[in-house]
């Protein structure tokens, strides 16, 4: 169960002067390599899935593997949507298991960036999910080389402060001198700018374009508030070098070409973790972070008159409820044991405990409950359960139990596990 709250993870790094690596996953080889490295270094880690890579793999299939790897890991893990295209991307990512999201709207005007990020943050927080914002532009290596001297698009302290206050982001990716891609020359950071941004915000900062940054520069970045380092290009280059080296031997096929990728990527990831100060922090982070737990809502009921048009409406409502942010899955079933009192059931999986309230208050759910479910299935029972492989006595979580009989409206009972 080492999947933990991402906001807690990065707040711990920010308070304690180290940075967590957020490593992109273009393939399952990278996934295994990163988790192995994190376990070897005893370090917390963020498994990052960038929407720009989704043409290379099926996001939904990949998320199944990523979530399984996170639950099997013995170190704290968070799963992050990186550079999502829009709010729909963020909703889908949460449904599939991400507990951190970032939608990049920096290609639009500042006002549009504010509007889009604010909406994403509001939705994510209603699901208990951490939200990252981005302000400022990180150029590619080619753009940096061609950029006229003195023309910059760095994050400004004043804009950063207003952006965080108006959007409520949990962390902010800033532009202060890094570039996308492998730099041949030394990065030139605007240290005074970063210092002012950190002093103005007091929240974890993130940087992109970490390839080619020196050990001393990383250390200085971390002392000035950088708690999340996005790392991709160097890993891709190392994997490519490994494949090219294997190809030169002209021995074997596909498996032989990839044989060295995991070890090469894992070695670089572990090197970064030790350099950024996250190595050896796993046990400490586990005690300081809330576990990331899904919630299973069990609805059992007896229904009268669920035929024809009413049944069709019930099925359509089920599809609409599935689209509510934070709902991961809805399953319906009927009794297998005829001696059971309740004949039908719904199983609804929420991303976190926060979704209980946002789901209950969502207009689609309210309309469905008032207009259809209570009249068709007045005899029902609803209960919410944490989905966790821990002893029940270790959890102190209030859940709702809504009981209805044919002659009474539902009442809400608060009980403890």
C-alpha positions in Angstrom: 0.0 0.0 0.0 2.9 2.5 -0.5 0.8 4.7 -2.8 0.7 7.9 -0.8 -0.8 11.4 -1.0 1.3 13.3 -3.4 0.8 16.7 -1.7 2.0 15.3 1.6 5.1 13.7 -0.2 6.2 17.0 -1.8 5.4 19.1 1.3 7.7 16.8 3.2 10.5 17.2 0.6 10.0 21.0 0.7 10.2 21.2 4.5 13.2 18.9 4.7 15.3 20.3 1.9 15.4 17.6 -0.7 13.7 16.9 -4.0 11.6 14.0 -5.3 12.2 12.7 -8.8 9.3 12.7 -11.2 10.3 10.3 -13.9 8.4 9.9 -17.2 7.3 6.5 -18.3 7.5 5.9 -22.1 7.4 2.1 -21.6 7.1 -0.7 -19.0 10.9 -1.1 -19.1 11.2 2.4 -17.6 8.5 1.6 -15.0 10.3 -1.4 -13.6 13.6 0.4 -13.7 12.4 3.4 -11.8 10.7 1.3 -9.1 13.8 -0.9 -8.7 15.9 2.2 -8.3 13.6 3.8 -5.8 13.6 0.6 -3.7 17.4 0.3 -3.9 17.8 3.9 -2.8 15.0 3.7 -0.3 13.5 6.9 -1.8 10.0 8.3 -2.5 9.3 8.5 -6.2 6.7 10.0 -8.6 5.7 7.9 -11.6 4.9 10.4 -14.3 2.8 9.9 -17.4 3.1 12.7 -19.9 0.2 13.1 -22.4 2.7 13.8 -25.1 3.8 10.2 -24.9 0.3 8.7 -25.2 0.8 8.1 -28.9 3.4 5.6 -28.0 1.2 3.4 -25.7 -2.3 2.9 -24.4 -2.8 5.2 -21.4 -5.4 3.0 -19.8 -3.4 -0.2 -20.2 -0.3 1.5 -18.9 -2.1 2.9 -15.9 -3.1 -0.6 -14.8 0.6 -1.6 -14.7 1.6 1.6 -13.0 -0.9 1.3 -10.3 0.0 -2.3 -9.7 3.7 -1.4 -9.5 2.9 1.3 -7.0 0.9 -1.0 -4.7 3.6 -3.6 -4.8 6.5 -1.2 -4.1 8.0 -1.0 -0.7 8.7 2.8 -0.9 6.3 5.7 -1.1 4.9 6.3 -4.6 2.7 8.9 -6.3 1.3 8.7 -9.8 1.1 12.0 -11.8 -0.5 13.1 -15.1 2.2 15.4 -16.6 1.3 18.1 -19.1 -2.3 17.1 -19.6 -4.0 18.7 -22.6 -7.2 19.8 -20.9 -9.5 19.2 -17.9 -11.0 16.1 -19.6 -7.5 14.6 -19.5 -7.2 15.3 -15.8 -10.6 13.7 -15.1 -9.7 10.6 -17.0 -6.3 10.4 -15.3 -7.9 10.5 -11.9 -10.4 7.8 -13.0 -7.5 5.6 -14.0 -5.6 6.1 -10.8 -3.4 9.2 -10.9 -3.3 11.1 -7.5 -1.6 14.2 -9.0 -2.5 16.1 -12.2 -1.1 19.0 -14.2 -2.7 20.6 -17.2 -0.4 22.8 -19.2 -2.1 25.9 -20.5 1.1 28.1 -20.8 0.7 28.3 -24.6 -2.4 30.4 -24.0 -2.7 33.9 -22.5 -2.2 34.3 -18.7 -5.9 34.9 -18.2 -6.8 31.7 -20.0 -4.1 29.8 -18.1 -5.6 31.1 -14.8 -9.1 30.1 -15.9 -8.2 26.6 -17.0 -5.9 25.9 -14.1 -8.4 27.1 -11.6 -11.1 24.8 -13.0 -8.7 21.8 -12.9 -7.6 22.6 -9.3 -11.2 22.8 -8.2 -12.1 19.5 -9.8 -8.9 17.8 -8.5 -9.3 19.0 -5.0 -12.9 17.8 -4.9 -11.4 14.4 -5.6 -8.7 14.8 -3.0 -6.1 14.9 -5.8 -3.1 17.2 -5.8 -2.8 19.8 -8.6 0.2 21.3 -10.2 0.3 24.5 -12.2 2.7 25.9 -14.7 3.7 29.5 -15.2 6.4 30.6 -17.6 7.8 28.9 -20.7 10.6 26.3 -20.8 12.1 26.3 -24.3 13.6 23.4 -26.2 17.3 23.3 -26.8 16.9 24.5 -30.4 14.7 27.4 -29.3 17.2 28.4 -26.6 20.0 28.4 -29.2 18.0 30.6 -31.6 16.6 33.0 -29.0 17.7 36.6 -29.3 19.9 37.7 -26.5 17.9 39.2 -23.6 14.5 37.8 -24.7 13.2 35.6 -21.9 9.9 34.1 -20.9 10.7 33.3 -17.3 8.3 33.1 -14.4 8.0 36.4 -12.5 7.5 36.5 -8.7 4.5 38.8 -8.9 2.7 36.7 -11.5 3.6 33.5 -9.6 2.1 34.9 -6.3 -1.1 36.0 -8.1 -1.4 32.8 -10.0 -1.1 30.6 -6.8 -3.5 32.8 -4.9 -6.1 32.7 -7.6 -5.8 29.1 -8.7 -5.0 27.3 -5.4 -2.4 25.0 -6.9 -0.5 22.8 -4.5 2.8 23.2 -6.4 4.1 25.3 -9.3 6.4 24.5 -12.1 8.5 27.6 -12.9 10.8 28.7 -15.6 14.1 30.2 -14.4 16.7 28.9 -16.9 16.2 25.2 -17.7 15.5 24.0 -21.2 13.9 20.8 -22.7 16.5 18.5 -24.0 20.2 17.8 -23.5 22.2 21.0 -23.1 25.7 21.2 -24.5 26.5 24.3 -22.5 26.0 25.0 -18.8 22.5 26.1 -17.7 22.3 29.8 -16.7 19.8 30.1 -13.9 18.2 33.3 -12.7 18.9 32.6 -9.0 17.6 35.8 -7.6 14.3 35.3 -9.4 13.9 31.8 -8.0 14.7 33.1 -4.5 12.0 35.7 -4.8 9.5 33.3 -6.1 10.2 30.8 -3.3 9.9 33.6 -0.7 6.6 34.9 -2.2 4.9 31.5 -2.5 6.1 29.1 0.3 4.9 26.0 -1.6 6.9 23.2 -3.3 8.3 24.3 -6.7 8.9 22.1 -9.7 11.4 22.4 -12.6 11.6 20.8 -16.0 14.6 20.4 -18.2 16.9 18.8 -15.6 19.2 17.1 -18.1 22.7 18.6 -18.0 22.2 20.4 -14.7 25.2 20.1 -12.5 25.3 18.6 -9.0 26.0 22.1 -7.5 23.1 23.6 -9.5 20.7 21.0 -8.4 21.7 21.5 -4.8 21.2 25.3 -5.1 17.8 24.7 -6.8 16.6 22.6 -3.9 17.8 25.1 -1.3 15.6 27.6 -3.1 12.4 25.6 -2.9 12.5 23.1 -5.7 11.0 19.9 -4.4 10.0 18.2 -7.6 12.4 17.6 -10.5 10.9 16.3 -13.8 13.5 14.1 -15.5 13.0 12.6 -18.9 15.4 13.4 -21.7 18.5 12.0 -20.0 16.7 8.7 -19.3 15.5 8.5 -22.9 19.1 9.2 -24.2 20.5 6.5 -21.9 18.0 4.0 -23.1 18.7 4.9 -26.7 22.4 4.5 -26.2 21.9 1.1 -24.7 19.8 -0.1 -27.7 22.3 1.4 -30.2 25.1 -0.4 -28.4 23.3 -3.7 -28.5 22.4 -3.2 -32.2 26.1 -2.8 -33.1 26.8 -6.3 -31.9 24.2 -7.6 -34.5 23.3 -10.4 -32.1 19.7 -11.5 -31.2 16.4 -9.8 -31.8 14.1 -7.4 -30.0 14.6 -8.8 -26.5 18.4 -8.6 -26.9 18.2 -5.0 -28.0 16.3 -4.1 -24.9 18.2 -6.3 -22.5 20.3 -3.5 -21.1 17.7 -0.7 -21.0 16.3 -1.4 -17.5 19.7 -1.6 -15.8 20.9 1.5 -17.5 17.8 3.6 -16.7 17.7 2.2 -13.1 21.3 3.2 -12.5 20.7 6.8 -13.7 17.5 7.1 -11.6 19.2 5.9 -8.5 22.1 8.3 -9.1 19.6 11.2 -9.3 17.8 10.2 -6.1 21.1 10.2 -4.2 22.1 13.5 -5.7 18.8 15.2 -4.9 18.7 14.0 -1.3 15.6 11.7 -1.5 17.6 8.5 -0.9 17.1 7.0 2.5 13.9 9.0 3.1 11.3 6.3 2.3 10.5 5.2 5.9 10.3 8.8 7.1 8.0 9.8 4.3 5.8 6.8 4.9 5.1 7.9 8.5 4.5 11.5 7.4 2.2 11.0 4.4 -1.4 9.9 4.3 -1.9 6.6 2.4 -3.8 7.0 -0.8 -6.9 4.8 -0.4 -9.8 4.3 -2.7 -13.3 4.0 -1.3 -15.8 1.3 -2.3 -19.4 2.3 -2.1 -21.7 -0.7 -1.7 -25.4 -0.1 -2.5 -27.7 -3.1 -2.0 -31.4 -2.7 -2.7 -34.7 -4.2 -3.6 -36.5 -2.6 -6.6 -40.1 -2.5 -7.7 -41.2 -1.7 -11.2 -37.7 -1.7 -12.8 -38.9 -2.6 -16.2 -39.2 -1.0 -19.6 -38.5 2.7 -19.8 -37.5 3.0 -16.1 -34.8 0.3 -16.5 -33.5 2.2 -19.5 -33.3 5.4 -17.5 -31.5 3.6 -14.7 -28.9 2.3 -17.1 -28.4 5.8 -18.7 -28.1 7.3 -15.2 -25.4 4.8 -14.4 -23.4 6.0 -17.4 -23.8 9.6 -16.3 -22.8 8.8 -12.8 -19.6 7.2 -14.1 -18.6 10.5 -15.7 -18.6 12.4 -12.3 -14.9 13.3 -11.5 -13.4 11.0 -8.9 -15.6 8.0 -9.9 -13.2 5.2 -10.9 -15.7 2.5 -11.7 -19.4 1.5 -11.4 -20.5 -2.1 -11.5 -24.0 -3.5 -11.1 -25.1 -7.0 -10.2 -27.9 -9.2 -8.9 -28.0 -11.7 -6.1 -26.2 -15.0 -6.5 -27.6 -16.5 -3.3 -31.4 -16.5 -3.3 -31.5 -16.4 0.5 -30.0 -12.9 0.6 -32.4 -10.2 1.6 -31.3 -7.6 -1.0 -31.6 -8.7 -4.6 -29.5 -6.1 -6.5 -26.3 -4.1 -5.9 -24.2 -1.3 -7.2 -20.4 -1.2 -6.5 -19.0 2.3 -7.0 -15.2 2.9 -6.6 -14.2 6.4 -5.6 -10.6 7.7 -6.0 -10.5 8.9 -2.4 -12.5 9.8 0.7 -13.0 13.4 -0.6 -15.1 12.1 -3.5 -17.8 10.9 -1.1 -19.0 14.4 -0.5 -18.4 15.8 -4.0 -20.3 12.8 -5.5 -23.2 13.0 -3.1 -23.6 16.7 -3.9 -23.1 16.5 -7.6 -26.2 17.6 -9.5 -26.3 14.4 -11.6 -26.2 12.2 -8.5 -28.8 14.4 -6.7 -31.2 14.2 -9.7 -30.7 10.5 -10.1 -31.4 9.8 -6.4 -34.4 12.1 -6.0 -36.0 11.4 -9.3 -35.4 7.7 -9.8 -33.5 5.6 -7.3 -35.5 6.4 -4.1 -38.8 5.8 -5.8 -37.7 2.6 -7.6 -35.5 1.2 -4.8 -36.8 2.6 -1.6 -35.6 -0.5 0.4 -31.8 0.0 0.2 -28.6 0.2 2.2 -25.5 2.2 1.3 -22.1 2.0 2.9 -18.6 3.3 2.1 -15.5 1.3 2.8 -11.8 2.1 2.6 -10.1 -0.3 0.1 -6.9 -1.1 2.0 -4.8 -4.1 3.0 -4.5 -3.0 6.6 -5.9 -4.1 9.9 -9.3 -2.4 10.5 -8.3 -1.2 14.0 -5.6 0.9 12.3 -8.1 3.0 10.5 -10.3 5.7 12.0 -12.6 6.8 9.2 -16.3 7.9 9.4 -18.4 6.5 6.6 -22.1 7.0 5.7 -24.7 4.4 6.0 -28.0 5.4 4.3 -30.8 3.1 5.1 -34.3 3.3 3.6 -37.4 1.3 4.1 -40.5 1.4 1.8 -42.3 3.7 4.2 -39.6 6.1 5.3 -37.1 8.5 3.6 -33.4 7.7 4.1 -31.7 8.8 7.2 -27.9 9.3 7.5 -26.0 7.4 10.2 -22.4 8.2 11.0 -20.5 5.2 12.3 -16.8 4.1 12.7 -15.1 1.1 11.3 
